Amino acid sequence: MEFRGTSGHGRFALGRDAATLDALQQTLTSSGQPGQPSHVVVSGRPGTATMDPGIAGSPDLWILRWQPVDGIWARLDLYATDSDALTAAANGVLFDSSLRCAVPFRLAVLPAGSQVEQCSVDLSRDESETFAEGSLVVGDEQGRWLTVRAQRAEQLGGRLSATVTAGSHKARWQGADILESWVEPCAVEIFLKGKGQGYAASDALEVLGGFALVDRIDDLDAW
């Protein structure tokens, strides 16, 4: 989950193991030259904090990893002044229960042996809208994975020079690895590389063919 506001900007993620969190793609800007991790304590649990210097006067990015409970790892990426500010923010995280991650679209068709493995959603800062962007990561036991991303983009107005068709959706390829489509009011992309690995172009077309937005994308009850 990525969050932005007047008091800060950061990202929070949970995973079943540390390797899953370490493999997350970096989304916050930094120098890309992190220092050595230091030991910290978050709500009585041990963790590590790593500082990645900012660029040209921008704030430093701090990365915190810890286990809030046995069997679950957490990662907090946050622009902060020091590790104390980082752990203070982490101490404010309240853990509850969740039955599912919700996005306003469905994938009715997946390649054989595949399932949805990750979900993320960004909410709009526009008070008249709820949904801004959502992604689902599809994978299988062979280690293949791809990412389906839908972004609100009314300004595109459906202007897409389609070259292929997937189900009822017209689409085009951006290079060999990104399949693009327009499903009003969203731009839809399926990534085979960079944000994916191992799946073929035919798999991307199959997934896009089963893509469907809910009727009311700004109604959370419809997600």
C-alpha positions as a Markdown table, in Angstrom:
| # | Residue | x | y | z |
|---|---|---|---|---|
| 1 | Met | 0.0 | 0.0 | 0.0 |
| 2 | Glu | 1.4 | 3.4 | -1.0 |
| 3 | Phe | 0.3 | 6.5 | 0.9 |
| 4 | Arg | 0.8 | 10.2 | 0.3 |
| 5 | Gly | -0.2 | 13.2 | 2.3 |
| 6 | Thr | 0.9 | 16.5 | 3.7 |
| 7 | Ser | 2.7 | 14.7 | 6.5 |
| 8 | Gly | 4.6 | 12.3 | 4.4 |
| 9 | His | 5.0 | 9.7 | 1.6 |
| 10 | Gly | 5.7 | 6.1 | 1.9 |
| 11 | Arg | 4.8 | 2.5 | 1.2 |
| 12 | Phe | 3.8 | -0.4 | 3.4 |
| 13 | Ala | 3.7 | -4.1 | 2.5 |
| 14 | Leu | 3.2 | -7.5 | 4.1 |
| 15 | Gly | 4.5 | -10.9 | 3.0 |
| 16 | Arg | 4.8 | -14.5 | 4.2 |
| 17 | Asp | 8.6 | -14.2 | 4.1 |
| 18 | Ala | 11.3 | -11.6 | 3.9 |
| 19 | Ala | 12.4 | -12.7 | 0.4 |
| 20 | Thr | 8.9 | -11.7 | -1.0 |
| 21 | Leu | 9.3 | -8.2 | 0.4 |
| 22 | Asp | 12.9 | -7.8 | -0.7 |
| 23 | Ala | 11.8 | -8.7 | -4.3 |
| 24 | Leu | 9.3 | -5.8 | -4.4 |
| 25 | Gln | 10.1 | -3.2 | -7.1 |
| 26 | Gln | 11.3 | 0.1 | -5.7 |
| 27 | Thr | 8.6 | 2.8 | -6.3 |
| 28 | Leu | 10.0 | 5.7 | -4.2 |
| 29 | Thr | 12.9 | 7.8 | -5.5 |
| 30 | Ser | 16.3 | 7.5 | -3.8 |
| 31 | Ser | 20.0 | 7.3 | -4.8 |
| 32 | Gly | 19.8 | 3.5 | -5.0 |
| 33 | Gln | 22.9 | 3.2 | -2.7 |
| 34 | Pro | 21.6 | 2.0 | 0.6 |
| 35 | Gly | 23.9 | 1.8 | 3.6 |
| 36 | Gln | 24.3 | -1.1 | 6.1 |
| 37 | Pro | 21.2 | -2.1 | 8.0 |
| 38 | Ser | 21.0 | -1.3 | 11.7 |
| 39 | His | 19.0 | -3.1 | 14.4 |
| 40 | Val | 15.8 | -1.5 | 15.7 |
| 41 | Val | 12.8 | -2.5 | 17.8 |
| 42 | Val | 9.2 | -2.0 | 16.6 |
| 43 | Ser | 6.5 | -2.6 | 19.2 |
| 44 | Gly | 8.8 | -5.0 | 21.1 |
| 45 | Arg | 9.8 | -6.9 | 18.0 |
| 46 | Pro | 13.3 | -6.9 | 16.4 |
| 47 | Gly | 13.8 | -5.4 | 12.9 |
| 48 | Thr | 16.3 | -3.7 | 10.6 |
| 49 | Ala | 16.4 | -0.2 | 9.3 |
| 50 | Thr | 18.3 | 0.8 | 6.2 |
| 51 | Met | 18.9 | 4.4 | 4.9 |
| 52 | Asp | 19.1 | 5.1 | 1.2 |
| 53 | Pro | 20.2 | 8.7 | 0.6 |
| 54 | Gly | 18.0 | 11.2 | -1.2 |
| 55 | Ile | 18.9 | 12.8 | -4.5 |
| 56 | Ala | 19.9 | 16.5 | -4.8 |
| 57 | Gly | 18.5 | 17.6 | -1.5 |
| 58 | Ser | 15.5 | 15.4 | -1.5 |
| 59 | Pro | 14.7 | 13.5 | 1.8 |
| 60 | Asp | 16.4 | 10.3 | 2.7 |
| 61 | Leu | 14.4 | 7.1 | 2.1 |
| 62 | Trp | 14.4 | 4.7 | 5.1 |
| 63 | Ile | 13.5 | 1.0 | 4.7 |
| 64 | Leu | 12.3 | -1.0 | 7.7 |
| 65 | Arg | 11.7 | -4.7 | 7.8 |
| 66 | Trp | 10.3 | -6.6 | 10.8 |
| 67 | Gln | 7.9 | -9.3 | 11.9 |
| 68 | Pro | 4.8 | -7.9 | 13.6 |
| 69 | Val | 3.8 | -11.5 | 14.4 |
| 70 | Asp | 5.4 | -14.9 | 13.7 |
| 71 | Gly | 4.9 | -16.0 | 10.1 |
| 72 | Ile | 4.3 | -12.5 | 8.7 |
| 73 | Trp | 6.9 | -10.0 | 7.6 |
| 74 | Ala | 6.3 | -6.3 | 7.1 |
| 75 | Arg | 8.2 | -3.6 | 5.1 |
| 76 | Leu | 7.8 | 0.1 | 5.5 |
| 77 | Asp | 9.5 | 2.5 | 3.0 |
| 78 | Leu | 9.3 | 6.0 | 4.3 |
| 79 | Tyr | 10.9 | 9.4 | 3.7 |
| 80 | Ala | 12.1 | 10.2 | 7.2 |
| 81 | Thr | 14.7 | 12.2 | 9.1 |
| 82 | Asp | 16.2 | 9.3 | 11.0 |
| 83 | Ser | 15.5 | 5.8 | 12.2 |
| 84 | Asp | 13.6 | 7.1 | 15.3 |
| 85 | Ala | 11.1 | 8.8 | 13.0 |
| 86 | Leu | 10.9 | 5.6 | 11.0 |
| 87 | Thr | 10.2 | 3.3 | 13.9 |
| 88 | Ala | 7.7 | 5.9 | 15.4 |
| 89 | Ala | 5.7 | 5.6 | 12.2 |
| 90 | Ala | 5.9 | 1.8 | 12.3 |
| 91 | Asn | 4.7 | 1.8 | 15.9 |
| 92 | Gly | 1.6 | 3.6 | 14.7 |
| 93 | Val | 0.6 | 0.8 | 12.3 |
| 94 | Leu | -2.5 | -1.0 | 13.6 |
| 95 | Phe | -2.9 | -4.6 | 12.5 |
| 96 | Asp | -6.5 | -6.0 | 12.0 |
| 97 | Ser | -7.8 | -8.7 | 9.7 |
| 98 | Ser | -8.6 | -8.6 | 6.0 |
| 99 | Leu | -10.5 | -11.1 | 3.9 |
| 100 | Arg | -9.3 | -9.9 | 0.5 |
| 101 | Cys | -7.6 | -7.1 | -1.4 |
| 102 | Ala | -10.2 | -5.3 | -3.5 |
| 103 | Val | -9.9 | -3.8 | -7.0 |
| 104 | Pro | -12.8 | -2.7 | -9.3 |
| 105 | Phe | -12.0 | -5.3 | -12.0 |
| 106 | Arg | -12.0 | -9.1 | -12.4 |
| 107 | Leu | -9.9 | -11.5 | -14.3 |
| 108 | Ala | -12.3 | -14.2 | -15.5 |
| 109 | Val | -9.7 | -16.2 | -17.4 |
| 110 | Leu | -6.2 | -17.2 | -16.3 |
| 111 | Pro | -3.6 | -19.5 | -18.0 |
| 112 | Ala | -3.8 | -23.1 | -16.8 |
| 113 | Gly | -2.3 | -23.6 | -13.3 |
| 114 | Ser | -2.3 | -19.9 | -12.6 |
| 115 | Gln | -3.8 | -17.8 | -9.8 |
| 116 | Val | -3.8 | -14.2 | -8.5 |
| 117 | Glu | -0.9 | -13.9 | -6.1 |
| 118 | Gln | -0.6 | -10.2 | -5.3 |
| 119 | Cys | -3.0 | -7.2 | -5.3 |
| 120 | Ser | -2.5 | -3.5 | -4.9 |
| 121 | Val | -4.7 | -0.5 | -5.3 |
| 122 | Asp | -4.3 | 3.3 | -5.2 |
| 123 | Leu | -7.2 | 5.5 | -4.2 |
| 124 | Ser | -7.8 | 8.9 | -5.9 |
| 125 | Arg | -7.0 | 12.1 | -4.1 |
| 126 | Asp | -9.9 | 13.7 | -6.1 |
| 127 | Glu | -12.9 | 13.8 | -3.8 |
| 128 | Ser | -15.2 | 13.2 | -6.7 |
| 129 | Glu | -13.5 | 9.8 | -7.4 |
| 130 | Thr | -12.4 | 6.7 | -5.5 |
| 131 | Phe | -10.3 | 4.6 | -7.8 |
| 132 | Ala | -7.0 | 5.7 | -9.3 |
| 133 | Glu | -5.0 | 2.6 | -10.1 |
| 134 | Gly | -5.0 | -1.1 | -9.3 |
| 135 | Ser | -2.8 | -4.1 | -10.1 |
| 136 | Leu | -3.1 | -7.8 | -9.9 |
| 137 | Val | 0.0 | -10.2 | -10.2 |
| 138 | Val | -0.8 | -13.6 | -11.7 |
| 139 | Gly | 1.6 | -16.4 | -11.2 |
| 140 | Asp | 2.1 | -20.2 | -11.1 |
| 141 | Glu | 4.2 | -22.9 | -9.4 |
| 142 | Gln | 6.7 | -22.8 | -12.3 |
| 143 | Gly | 7.8 | -19.3 | -11.2 |
| 144 | Arg | 6.0 | -17.5 | -14.1 |
| 145 | Trp | 4.3 | -14.2 | -13.4 |
| 146 | Leu | 2.7 | -11.2 | -15.1 |
| 147 | Thr | 1.1 | -8.0 | -13.9 |
| 148 | Val | -2.2 | -6.6 | -14.9 |
| 149 | Arg | -2.6 | -2.9 | -14.3 |
| 150 | Ala | -5.6 | -0.6 | -14.7 |
| 151 | Gln | -5.3 | 3.1 | -14.4 |
| 152 | Arg | -8.0 | 5.7 | -14.6 |
| 153 | Ala | -7.3 | 7.7 | -17.7 |
| 154 | Glu | -10.4 | 9.4 | -19.1 |
| 155 | Gln | -8.1 | 11.8 | -21.0 |
| 156 | Leu | -7.2 | 9.0 | -23.4 |
| 157 | Gly | -10.9 | 8.8 | -24.5 |
| 158 | Gly | -10.4 | 5.4 | -26.0 |
| 159 | Arg | -7.8 | 6.7 | -28.5 |
| 160 | Leu | -5.9 | 3.5 | -29.2 |
| 161 | Ser | -4.6 | 2.3 | -32.5 |
| 162 | Ala | -5.5 | -1.3 | -32.0 |
| 163 | Thr | -3.7 | -4.1 | -33.8 |
| 164 | Val | -5.0 | -7.2 | -32.0 |
| 165 | Thr | -8.2 | -8.3 | -30.3 |
| 166 | Ala | -8.6 | -10.1 | -27.0 |
| 167 | Gly | -12.2 | -11.2 | -26.3 |
| 168 | Ser | -14.2 | -8.0 | -26.7 |
| 169 | His | -11.2 | -5.7 | -26.1 |
| 170 | Lys | -9.2 | -4.1 | -28.8 |
| 171 | Ala | -5.5 | -3.9 | -27.9 |
| 172 | Arg | -2.0 | -3.2 | -29.2 |
| 173 | Trp | 1.5 | -4.3 | -28.3 |
| 174 | Gln | 4.0 | -1.8 | -26.9 |
| 175 | Gly | 7.2 | -3.5 | -28.0 |
| 176 | Ala | 7.0 | -7.2 | -27.4 |
| 177 | Asp | 6.4 | -7.2 | -23.7 |
| 178 | Ile | 3.5 | -4.9 | -22.8 |
| 179 | Leu | -0.1 | -5.4 | -24.1 |
| 180 | Glu | -2.2 | -2.2 | -23.9 |
| 181 | Ser | -6.0 | -1.8 | -24.1 |
| 182 | Trp | -8.7 | 0.7 | -23.3 |
| 183 | Val | -11.7 | -0.3 | -21.1 |
| 184 | Glu | -13.6 | 2.9 | -20.4 |
| 185 | Pro | -12.6 | 4.8 | -18.3 |
| 186 | Cys | -9.3 | 2.9 | -17.7 |
| 187 | Ala | -6.1 | 2.3 | -19.6 |
| 188 | Val | -5.2 | -1.4 | -19.1 |
| 189 | Glu | -1.7 | -2.9 | -19.4 |
| 190 | Ile | -0.4 | -6.4 | -19.1 |
| 191 | Phe | 3.4 | -6.7 | -18.4 |
| 192 | Leu | 5.2 | -9.8 | -19.5 |
| 193 | Lys | 8.7 | -8.6 | -18.6 |
| 194 | Gly | 10.0 | -6.0 | -16.0 |
| 195 | Lys | 6.8 | -6.6 | -14.1 |
| 196 | Gly | 6.5 | -10.2 | -15.3 |
| 197 | Gln | 8.5 | -13.2 | -16.4 |
| 198 | Gly | 7.9 | -16.4 | -18.2 |
| 199 | Tyr | 4.5 | -16.0 | -19.7 |
| 200 | Ala | 3.9 | -15.8 | -23.5 |
| 201 | Ala | 2.1 | -13.3 | -25.6 |
| 202 | Ser | -0.8 | -15.7 | -26.0 |
| 203 | Asp | -1.2 | -15.8 | -22.2 |
| 204 | Ala | -1.5 | -12.0 | -22.0 |
| 205 | Leu | -4.2 | -12.0 | -24.7 |
| 206 | Glu | -6.0 | -14.8 | -22.8 |
| 207 | Val | -5.9 | -12.8 | -19.6 |
| 208 | Leu | -7.0 | -9.5 | -21.3 |
| 209 | Gly | -9.9 | -11.4 | -22.9 |
| 210 | Gly | -11.3 | -12.1 | -19.5 |
| 211 | Phe | -10.7 | -8.6 | -18.0 |
| 212 | Ala | -13.9 | -6.8 | -16.9 |
| 213 | Leu | -14.4 | -3.7 | -14.9 |
| 214 | Val | -17.2 | -3.5 | -12.3 |
| 215 | Asp | -20.2 | -1.3 | -13.3 |
| 216 | Arg | -19.4 | 1.4 | -10.7 |
| 217 | Ile | -15.7 | 1.7 | -10.2 |
| 218 | Asp | -16.0 | 4.4 | -7.6 |
| 219 | Asp | -18.4 | 2.4 | -5.4 |
| 220 | Leu | -16.3 | 0.4 | -2.9 |
| 221 | Asp | -19.2 | -1.9 | -2.2 |
| 222 | Ala | -19.1 | -3.0 | -5.8 |
| 223 | Trp | -15.4 | -4.0 | -5.7 |
